């Protein structure tokens, strides 16, 4: 080959290097065509088109758009096909390894995706490119659970350069512990937090606070004890609550919705002073009385002694029904113990008031037997006014068993022999009505 020909060839090689780039050179390309099978066709300023095969892409081919700029590295020139093959992965890999090393040194989370289960753990691709190993004990993946398909945040536990590349070990558990510690360091009892409801059962509400789990017990849901967890929250909803306890070892936080609401008992005396008459529904009926719902979270008790005047025995279930609205009077309030005493009989009025104007000693009256006792009988002259007839005043004759002669609801004629309005006591005699 003549010197002139050698010079022409040298100039041609320099021209190719100029228009096509030399292997290893970094160039910028613009996507001109997307081939789902082959990869990307790019224009990088050369004479020939550039091809970026799928295996040399950082992302899946569907994520690229025409006109998009990408940073590439020249791999080789196929003279027969007239293509220059380029790689996006290689220049990106170098930058990515540098970023991963800095993330390792600074204990900063990185993105990774589990791609394969292997002995002792999982193979992970960091940022869809760099392979790493995650021990099973650091994965937070249960044996009966499949690995997540999406990318997850991880911490790099080890980052070493080996003979065949880099040996990188990552951990999901270490990141969780790091975030838990950061959360606990940044929060204290009394703080108000927001979270997502992940579970609702009969006794509690479970809340996802990010790195830690929160639990709202039923007794901390509302001042109204009748409310169930399902009445307040549903899975997927957001809830705001106050931190009332932090368990350092289990890292479980006890939360309260109730503490964010005004306590109705703090102002109960102002809203329902003693002597106030209210009309409210009966919540429940018990052997010792019945409860009335004054407002959500505030119930009052009407004791059996505050239902009727006198000593008449009543069947509460026959006299009242749950849900029935009744008028009652507030007679006592204990804010500390959350108790309110109510009276049903006081609203009806005290029949013993001015009783001496209606009844006098030696008056003969007709009354109804309400109780038969071994010592005598109790009779009712009118609603709320009862009197006692001793056994000795039932007859002039000696009676062996008076219980066979007198029955409840039986009408008897008796004479008032003593009346004490202050003590609400009246004694009567049947035998003194007989000459």
FISELO-696167 format. One record per residue (C-alpha): x, y, z; residue number from 1. Coordinates in nm, 3 decimals, decimal comma. Layout:
! FISELO-696167
R;x;y;z;resi
R;X;Y;Z;NUM
...
! end
This chain:
! FISELO-696167
R;x;y;z;resi
R;0,000;0,000;0,000;1
R;0,143;0,337;-0,102;2
R;0,197;0,613;0,148;3
R;-0,083;0,802;-0,016;4
R;-0,325;0,510;0,034;5
R;-0,212;0,471;0,397;6
R;-0,286;0,837;0,452;7
R;-0,632;0,800;0,303;8
R;-0,709;0,503;0,530;9
R;-0,592;0,691;0,837;10
R;-0,813;0,983;0,747;11
R;-1,106;0,742;0,695;12
R;-1,054;0,581;1,040;13
R;-1,037;0,922;1,201;14
R;-1,357;1,012;1,020;15
R;-1,531;0,698;1,149;16
R;-1,410;0,767;1,500;17
R;-1,543;1,117;1,469;18
R;-1,886;1,026;1,332;19
R;-1,939;0,692;1,509;20
R;-1,735;0,730;1,829;21
R;-1,468;0,505;1,968;22
R;-1,553;0,208;2,195;23
R;-1,587;0,329;2,553;24
R;-1,664;0,686;2,455;25
R;-1,961;0,856;2,625;26
R;-2,218;1,014;2,396;27
R;-2,568;1,157;2,421;28
R;-2,840;1,008;2,203;29
R;-3,195;1,101;2,113;30
R;-3,451;0,820;2,083;31
R;-3,586;0,812;1,726;32
R;-3,761;0,475;1,728;33
R;-3,869;0,218;1,985;34
R;-3,864;-0,150;1,895;35
R;-4,030;-0,369;2,162;36
R;-3,817;-0,664;2,049;37
R;-3,478;-0,507;1,979;38
R;-3,461;-0,200;2,199;39
R;-3,399;0,165;2,109;40
R;-3,283;0,328;1,787;41
R;-3,103;0,655;1,863;42
R;-2,943;0,944;1,683;43
R;-2,617;1,037;1,853;44
R;-2,472;1,258;1,581;45
R;-2,298;0,981;1,387;46
R;-2,327;0,877;1,027;47
R;-2,506;0,556;1,119;48
R;-2,796;0,488;1,351;49
R;-2,723;0,377;1,702;50
R;-2,880;0,065;1,852;51
R;-2,930;0,018;2,226;52
R;-3,031;-0,348;2,282;53
R;-3,283;-0,425;2,554;54
R;-3,019;-0,591;2,771;55
R;-2,822;-0,265;2,770;56
R;-3,114;-0,049;2,881;57
R;-3,156;0,072;3,237;58
R;-3,537;0,047;3,224;59
R;-3,785;-0,165;3,031;60
R;-3,825;-0,054;2,671;61
R;-4,187;0,058;2,732;62
R;-4,069;0,333;2,965;63
R;-3,885;0,528;2,693;64
R;-4,036;0,790;2,462;65
R;-3,938;0,926;2,121;66
R;-3,732;1,240;2,151;67
R;-3,601;1,141;2,493;68
R;-3,233;1,207;2,560;69
R;-3,023;0,926;2,703;70
R;-2,661;0,905;2,815;71
R;-2,482;0,622;2,633;72
R;-2,146;0,452;2,590;73
R;-2,017;0,330;2,253;74
R;-1,967;-0,048;2,250;75
R;-1,885;-0,147;1,892;76
R;-1,949;-0,070;1,526;77
R;-2,112;-0,334;1,302;78
R;-1,977;-0,239;0,960;79
R;-2,182;-0,500;0,776;80
R;-2,514;-0,396;0,929;81
R;-2,420;-0,032;0,942;82
R;-2,510;0,009;1,309;83
R;-2,327;0,137;1,612;84
R;-2,415;-0,059;1,926;85
R;-2,439;0,144;2,243;86
R;-2,508;0,082;2,610;87
R;-2,701;0,285;2,861;88
R;-2,624;0,045;3,143;89
R;-2,246;0,082;3,145;90
R;-2,220;0,458;3,204;91
R;-2,518;0,439;3,435;92
R;-2,365;0,147;3,625;93
R;-2,052;0,343;3,705;94
R;-2,253;0,637;3,838;95
R;-2,486;0,404;4,024;96
R;-2,205;0,217;4,199;97
R;-2,066;0,549;4,315;98
R;-2,409;0,647;4,451;99
R;-2,453;0,309;4,620;100
R;-2,116;0,338;4,789;101
R;-2,209;0,682;4,922;102
R;-2,545;0,544;5,038;103
R;-2,360;0,268;5,225;104
R;-2,118;0,513;5,386;105
R;-2,398;0,752;5,488;106
R;-2,648;0,480;5,591;107
R;-2,903;0,608;5,337;108
R;-3,180;0,379;5,196;109
R;-3,166;0,253;4,837;110
R;-3,426;0,101;4,603;111
R;-3,420;-0,271;4,529;112
R;-3,636;-0,545;4,383;113
R;-3,633;-0,912;4,481;114
R;-3,573;-1,115;4,164;115
R;-3,487;-1,462;4,292;116
R;-3,505;-1,677;4,602;117
R;-3,177;-1,851;4,673;118
R;-3,005;-2,044;4,949;119
R;-3,004;-1,840;5,267;120
R;-3,194;-1,545;5,126;121
R;-3,280;-1,353;4,811;122
R;-3,109;-1,207;4,505;123
R;-3,193;-0,839;4,472;124
R;-3,139;-0,588;4,191;125
R;-3,063;-0,240;4,319;126
R;-3,216;0,023;4,093;127
R;-3,287;-0,261;3,845;128
R;-2,916;-0,297;3,770;129
R;-2,676;-0,384;4,050;130
R;-2,706;-0,734;4,199;131
R;-2,706;-0,771;4,578;132
R;-2,779;-1,038;4,839;133
R;-3,042;-1,006;5,113;134
R;-3,024;-1,268;5,393;135
R;-3,357;-1,430;5,471;136
R;-3,340;-1,311;5,832;137
R;-3,318;-0,953;5,706;138
R;-3,598;-0,975;5,450;139
R;-3,905;-0,953;5,679;140
R;-4,062;-1,205;5,438;141
R;-4,244;-1,491;5,610;142
R;-4,199;-1,847;5,488;143
R;-4,560;-1,863;5,373;144
R;-4,532;-1,527;5,198;145
R;-4,424;-1,448;4,843;146
R;-4,158;-1,179;4,786;147
R;-4,294;-0,838;4,683;148
R;-4,293;-0,765;4,311;149
R;-4,242;-0,392;4,347;150
R;-3,927;-0,211;4,450;151
R;-3,867;-0,179;4,823;152
R;-3,643;0,041;5,035;153
R;-3,332;-0,126;5,177;154
R;-3,017;-0,045;5,372;155
R;-2,676;-0,159;5,250;156
R;-2,505;-0,363;5,523;157
R;-2,187;-0,444;5,329;158
R;-2,026;-0,301;5,015;159
R;-1,702;-0,459;4,895;160
R;-1,521;-0,483;4,564;161
R;-1,447;-0,845;4,472;162
R;-1,262;-1,019;4,193;163
R;-1,574;-1,047;3,982;164
R;-1,739;-0,721;4,075;165
R;-1,897;-0,593;4,392;166
R;-2,028;-0,793;4,687;167
R;-2,327;-0,605;4,827;168
R;-2,544;-0,719;5,119;169
R;-2,874;-0,540;5,189;170
R;-3,138;-0,552;5,465;171
R;-3,504;-0,462;5,499;172
R;-3,501;-0,531;5,872;173
R;-3,214;-0,292;5,942;174
R;-3,399;-0,014;5,760;175
R;-3,716;-0,083;5,955;176
R;-3,527;-0,067;6,286;177
R;-3,355;0,253;6,177;178
R;-3,686;0,419;6,088;179
R;-3,849;0,291;6,407;180
R;-3,572;0,441;6,618;181
R;-3,596;0,769;6,426;182
R;-3,973;0,778;6,480;183
R;-3,944;0,704;6,851;184
R;-3,671;0,965;6,890;185
R;-3,890;1,225;6,721;186
R;-4,212;1,149;6,914;187
R;-4,316;1,141;7,277;188
R;-4,625;1,068;7,482;189
R;-4,881;1,340;7,426;190
R;-4,793;1,395;7,059;191
R;-5,074;1,381;6,803;192
R;-5,011;1,159;6,499;193
R;-5,199;1,047;6,188;194
R;-5,201;0,698;6,043;195
R;-5,379;0,452;5,818;196
R;-5,621;0,200;5,967;197
R;-5,502;-0,151;5,874;198
R;-5,719;-0,366;6,102;199
R;-6,037;-0,331;6,306;200
R;-6,148;-0,598;6,553;201
R;-6,393;-0,611;6,843;202
R;-6,145;-0,475;7,097;203
R;-5,911;-0,240;6,911;204
R;-5,810;-0,044;6,603;205
R;-5,468;-0,111;6,448;206
R;-5,295;0,183;6,283;207
R;-4,999;0,198;6,044;208
R;-4,780;0,490;6,149;209
R;-4,513;0,410;5,891;210
R;-4,219;0,250;6,068;211
R;-4,419;0,158;6,380;212
R;-4,757;0,012;6,463;213
R;-5,017;0,187;6,674;214
R;-5,307;0,030;6,865;215
R;-5,618;0,210;6,988;216
R;-5,787;-0,002;7,261;217
R;-6,166;0,011;7,275;218
R;-6,165;0,205;7,603;219
R;-5,962;0,482;7,435;220
R;-6,184;0,518;7,128;221
R;-6,448;0,750;7,270;222
R;-6,598;0,889;7,588;223
R;-6,907;0,694;7,485;224
R;-6,837;0,335;7,606;225
R;-7,115;0,193;7,389;226
R;-6,925;0,270;7,068;227
R;-6,747;-0,022;6,901;228
R;-6,422;0,010;6,701;229
R;-6,617;-0,055;6,378;230
R;-6,845;0,239;6,461;231
R;-6,550;0,477;6,454;232
R;-6,306;0,354;6,187;233
R;-6,284;0,130;5,882;234
R;-5,985;-0,036;5,717;235
R;-5,811;0,197;5,474;236
R;-5,927;0,514;5,641;237
R;-5,709;0,774;5,810;238
R;-5,724;0,838;6,182;239
R;-5,579;1,105;6,409;240
R;-5,491;1,008;6,765;241
R;-5,277;1,101;7,064;242
R;-4,981;0,892;7,180;243
R;-5,053;0,777;7,537;244
R;-4,786;0,508;7,578;245
R;-4,471;0,396;7,397;246
R;-4,344;0,041;7,453;247
R;-3,970;0,062;7,383;248
R;-3,911;-0,312;7,357;249
R;-4,201;-0,406;7,131;250
R;-4,207;-0,064;6,961;251
R;-4,588;-0,072;6,978;252
R;-4,754;0,262;7,045;253
R;-5,080;0,291;7,237;254
R;-5,301;0,563;7,090;255
R;-5,616;0,741;7,200;256
R;-5,888;0,911;6,999;257
R;-6,079;0,986;7,318;258
R;-5,805;1,214;7,449;259
R;-5,854;1,445;7,149;260
R;-6,222;1,492;7,230;261
R;-6,354;1,717;7,506;262
R;-6,438;1,522;7,822;263
R;-6,813;1,566;7,880;264
R;-6,763;1,506;8,253;265
R;-6,553;1,821;8,294;266
R;-6,854;2,045;8,234;267
R;-7,131;1,809;8,338;268
R;-7,228;2,008;8,649;269
R;-7,259;2,328;8,445;270
R;-7,483;2,164;8,187;271
R;-7,691;1,950;8,424;272
R;-7,702;2,118;8,767;273
R;-7,852;1,924;9,058;274
R;-8,229;1,969;9,040;275
R;-8,242;1,973;8,660;276
R;-8,525;1,767;8,510;277
R;-8,431;1,590;8,188;278
R;-8,618;1,363;7,949;279
R;-8,394;1,082;7,823;280
R;-8,416;0,717;7,704;281
R;-8,360;0,414;7,925;282
R;-8,036;0,237;7,832;283
R;-8,060;-0,075;8,049;284
R;-8,266;-0,224;8,332;285
R;-8,092;-0,403;8,619;286
R;-8,205;-0,553;8,953;287
R;-8,091;-0,242;9,143;288
R;-8,240;0,017;8,907;289
R;-8,207;0,141;8,552;290
R;-7,958;0,352;8,356;291
R;-8,055;0,652;8,147;292
R;-7,841;0,784;7,860;293
R;-7,803;1,154;7,923;294
R;-7,566;1,211;7,627;295
R;-7,296;1,006;7,449;296
R;-7,050;0,894;7,717;297
R;-7,268;1,006;8,009;298
R;-7,515;0,769;8,176;299
R;-7,709;0,824;8,496;300
R;-7,850;0,569;8,742;301
R;-8,202;0,569;8,879;302
R;-8,173;0,348;9,188;303
R;-8,472;0,141;9,297;304
R;-8,507;0,367;9,599;305
R;-8,565;0,660;9,362;306
R;-8,838;0,500;9,153;307
R;-9,147;0,508;9,375;308
R;-9,237;0,672;9,703;309
R;-9,313;0,447;9,993;310
R;-9,227;0,081;10,038;311
R;-9,413;-0,066;9,746;312
R;-9,227;-0,342;9,564;313
R;-9,219;-0,293;9,185;314
R;-9,121;-0,508;8,889;315
R;-8,893;-0,282;8,686;316
R;-8,929;-0,485;8,368;317
R;-9,307;-0,452;8,382;318
R;-9,292;-0,085;8,468;319
R;-9,026;0,020;8,215;320
R;-8,882;-0,083;7,877;321
R;-8,535;-0,026;7,729;322
R;-8,555;0,270;7,492;323
R;-8,851;0,420;7,676;324
R;-8,818;0,794;7,736;325
R;-8,859;0,900;8,098;326
R;-8,842;1,224;8,293;327
R;-8,588;1,217;8,575;328
R;-8,429;1,468;8,809;329
R;-8,055;1,507;8,869;330
R;-7,997;1,451;9,242;331
R;-7,619;1,395;9,270;332
R;-7,307;1,433;9,051;333
R;-6,961;1,280;9,103;334
R;-6,730;1,400;8,823;335
R;-6,426;1,207;8,950;336
R;-6,601;0,869;8,946;337
R;-6,817;0,956;8,643;338
R;-7,143;0,895;8,825;339
R;-7,478;1,073;8,818;340
R;-7,766;0,979;9,048;341
R;-8,115;1,042;8,912;342
R;-8,463;1,025;9,060;343
R;-8,779;0,916;8,884;344
R;-9,010;0,961;9,181;345
R;-8,914;1,324;9,249;346
R;-9,043;1,431;8,910;347
R;-9,379;1,280;9,002;348
R;-9,391;1,492;9,316;349
R;-9,370;1,395;9,683;350
R;-9,710;1,263;9,794;351
R;-9,601;1,297;10,157;352
R;-9,580;1,673;10,122;353
R;-9,875;1,820;10,314;354
R;-9,985;1,462;10,391;355
R;-10,137;1,573;10,723;356
R;-10,386;1,786;10,533;357
R;-10,520;1,476;10,357;358
R;-10,492;1,212;10,629;359
R;-10,532;1,232;11,004;360
R;-10,515;0,985;11,288;361
R;-10,841;0,795;11,342;362
R;-10,933;0,836;10,971;363
R;-11,070;0,520;10,815;364
R;-10,928;0,453;10,468;365
R;-10,938;0,190;10,198;366
R;-10,595;0,065;10,088;367
R;-10,440;-0,205;9,871;368
R;-10,210;-0,475;10,006;369
R;-9,870;-0,441;9,835;370
R;-9,658;-0,673;10,052;371
R;-9,726;-0,948;10,303;372
R;-9,455;-0,984;10,569;373
R;-9,419;-1,220;10,867;374
R;-9,463;-0,919;11,096;375
R;-9,764;-0,773;10,918;376
R;-9,870;-0,621;10,586;377
R;-9,780;-0,310;10,388;378
R;-10,067;-0,127;10,223;379
R;-10,080;0,159;9,972;380
R;-10,334;0,436;10,025;381
R;-10,243;0,613;9,701;382
R;-9,943;0,610;9,469;383
R;-9,636;0,671;9,684;384
R;-9,816;0,666;10,020;385
R;-9,778;0,338;10,207;386
R;-9,846;0,235;10,561;387
R;-9,778;-0,065;10,783;388
R;-10,037;-0,280;10,961;389
R;-9,870;-0,493;11,231;390
R;-9,983;-0,853;11,271;391
R;-10,133;-0,761;11,609;392
R;-10,361;-0,504;11,438;393
R;-10,506;-0,740;11,179;394
R;-10,773;-0,898;11,399;395
R;-10,906;-0,906;11,754;396
R;-10,874;-1,280;11,730;397
R;-10,543;-1,461;11,745;398
R;-10,432;-1,546;11,388;399
R;-10,188;-1,835;11,345;400
R;-10,104;-1,759;10,982;401
R;-10,213;-1,421;10,848;402
R;-10,041;-1,483;10,513;403
R;-10,329;-1,709;10,415;404
R;-10,582;-1,434;10,488;405
R;-10,415;-1,143;10,306;406
R;-10,282;-1,138;9,950;407
R;-10,118;-0,871;9,735;408
R;-10,364;-0,638;9,554;409
R;-10,634;-0,725;9,808;410
R;-10,841;-0,426;9,925;411
R;-10,862;-0,370;10,301;412
R;-11,030;-0,115;10,525;413
R;-10,809;0,020;10,802;414
R;-10,790;0,302;11,054;415
R;-10,486;0,532;11,079;416
R;-10,350;0,496;11,431;417
R;-10,028;0,701;11,391;418
R;-9,886;0,938;11,128;419
R;-9,529;1,078;11,116;420
R;-9,498;1,299;10,806;421
R;-9,134;1,382;10,872;422
R;-9,028;1,015;10,892;423
R;-9,280;0,916;10,619;424
R;-9,433;0,654;10,843;425
R;-9,794;0,555;10,891;426
R;-9,936;0,278;11,108;427
R;-10,283;0,142;11,056;428
R;-10,521;-0,108;11,213;429
R;-10,778;-0,337;11,056;430
R;-10,924;-0,462;11,381;431
R;-11,006;-0,111;11,505;432
R;-11,250;-0,069;11,218;433
R;-11,451;-0,351;11,369;434
R;-11,657;-0,269;11,681;435
! end
